[in-house]
Amino acid sequence: MAQRLLAVYGTLKAAYGNHRLIERAGLKPVGRAYTNDADFLMKGGGFPYVFAPINQGERIRVELYAFDDENQIADIDRLEGHPDWYIRKPFNFIVDQPNPDTNIIENESVTAEMYVQWNKSSAGSTYGDNTVSRDIHTNIAEWNR
C-alpha cells in the first residue's frame, strides 16, 4: 500500500501531549509545512480547531507524518472524532522544513490529510463566511507556528 501523509496541528504536534499517539502509531516525521491555500480558520482556547473551507482565511502551520494504512492512525481518528466531529480530508501543503531523512525537498508541494471541521456549503454558513468572529484567541498564534 502506498504511503500517505498526515498533517497535524495543535496538541498532536511534537511539543504537546497528544503527540504520544503519533509516536505510538509509529508515524515517520516528514517535515514542517503550511497549507498552500488560505482557506482555513483556526480557533480555540485550550486546544485549536480548524474550519475549512472559509472565505478570507489563513494558512495553517503543520507537522507532516507518513503512515501506511488507516489502522495505523485509528487512535488518532478516535481522538479527533473522525468522521463525526472532525473530517480527515486531503489538502495541499508546501513543505518549508523537510526532514533530511526523507526524499521531500524544500518548497515541495505535497498532499496530506488534515482534520478539519468541514464546511460543506461555505455560502451562508455560520463559520464559512464573514459571519464568523475574527476574534481568534491569543494563544492561536502559538498553535500556528
N, C-alpha and C positions, 0 to 999 in steps of 0.2 A: 504494500500500500504506500502511496506517495506521502511524503512528509508535508505537514501543514503547519501554518504559523498561528499562534495565539497572541494577540496584543492585549496587554494588561495595564491597568492604571490603578491608582488608589491603593487599597490595602493588600492587593496581590503583588505589588512591586517589591523588589528585593529588601527594602528597608523596613517593611511593615509586616504585621502579624500573620496575615493570611498567606504570605509567601510560602509558608510551610507546605501548603497544598501543591504549589508549583514544584517544590523540591521533592515531596513525597511521590508525585506523579512521574518524576524523572525527566521533566521537560528540559530541553537544552537551550541555554541562552543564545540568542541570535544577535541582539544589539538593542540600541535605543532608537526610537523613531518618532515621527509625528504624523498625524493624519494629513493626507495630501490635500484634502478639501477642508474648508472651514464651515462644515455643515453640522456642527455639534455644539451642545451647550452642556457644560459641566456645572453641577450644583451640588450642594450637600453641606453637612455640618461635620459630624464625627467621621463620616466616610463620604466619598464622592459618588455621584451617579451621573451618567451621560445620557442625554436625549439626542435623537437623530431621526430623520434629518430636520434641520430647522433653517430658517432664513437668517442671514447675517449672523452666523455662529462664530465659532472659534476652532482652532486646531487643538487636538488633544495629544499630549505627550505620553508615550507608552514605552514599555519594555516588550520586546518580542521574544517568544519562546517557540521552539519547534516541538511538534507532537506527531504521533503516527496514526492514532485512531481515537474514536470517540470514547472508548473505555478508559483511555489514559487520562482524560480530563473529566471523568464522571463526577468526582468530588467537587471540582471547581464549578461545574454546571449546577450542582446542588446548592452550593454556597450562593451562587448568583441567581438562583431561582429560574434557570433556563428550562423550558421556554415560557414559563408562566409569568415571571416578573421581568427579567431581562431576556432579550433575544440575542443569541450569538450569531452575528452576521459578518460577512466578508466586506472589508473596506480596503482602500488603497493607502499605503503609507510610504513615506520617504525615510530611509534609514540614514541617520546622520552620525551614528556612533556604532559601527558594526563590531561584533565580537571577532577578534582576529582568528579564532578557531573555526570560523565558518567561511563559506565562499561568497558571502554577501559583501558588496563593496559600498563605500560611502556614496550617498546620494542615489542609491539604487531604489527604484520603485518596486514595492512588493505588495502582495495581497495577504492580509491576515484577518482572522476572525476576532471581533471585539464584542463585548457585552454592552448592549445599549437598551434604553427604553425606546422602542421603535415607534415612530410616529407614522402610521400608515397613510395619513392624509394631512400633509402639512398645512393646507389651507383651512383656516378656521379652527384649528385645534387649540387646546389650552396651552400647549407648550411648543407648538411648531411655528408660531408666528410672533408678531410683536406683542401679543397679549401676555407673553411670559415675562416675569420680573427679571430685569437685568441686574438685580441686586445680588450678586454672587458673593457668598461668604468669603471673608478674608483668607481663610486657610485653603481655598481652592487654588490659589497661586502655588502653594506648596505641593499640592497633589499633581499639578500640571507642569512640574519642572523635570 
